Amino acid sequence: MPIAFFIRGTSFSTTSLPNVNPYFITGLADAESSFSFSVIKSKENIVGWSVRPSFAIELNDRDIHLLNLLKSFFGVGSLRINKKNGSVIYSVQSVKDLVNVIIPHFDKYLLVTNKKADFLLFKSIIDLICKKEHLTITGLTKIVNIKASMNKGLSSELYKSFPNVIPIERPKVELTKS
């Protein structure tokens, strides 16, 4: 079922998308997105932990049209409604989709805020996952060290479980003059 939305006073449906400027998508992501990982205990994994990546944007449900636009633009991901706070979340959690769609977009249309540092760290963890390093204690420790430098850092559970964490240095992001 097509969803209707407005862009610059014009009505569209998701079956007939207008040309969306990819820099608009990057700007929205710079302001509202998160590049993150969950590291959770898992009996299914030989190292006892599972690593789950996520690119997400959460907006008030009145802006669902923007998230539908993102989903259509990228052609991957899903929308989830958070009834507790009246928000909608667009997220991409598939490693394949992150590698083939999300990362190439932000490599081509660069983030300009400190979000870029999280993206670069995110990308390095995705690289470790693609090399299957998350399936070894050494690789998992590398991932936790990188995660410690991202977003809000580590949970108290992860600090307790990985007491020798050494956060890596966050990449420096400087605004360039055009």
LINBELPE-V571458 format. One record per helix or strand. SS is the DSSP state (2 for helix, 1 for strand). FROM is the first residue (numbers start at 1). LEN is the number of residues. Records with the same first field share a line. If there is no record, write none. Layout:
SS=FROM-LEN ; FROM-LEN
This chain:
1=4-4 ; 10-4 ; 33-9 ; 49-12 ; 78-5 ; 87-6
2=22-11 ; 61-14 ; 95-14 ; 115-16 ; 133-3 ; 137-11 ; 156-6
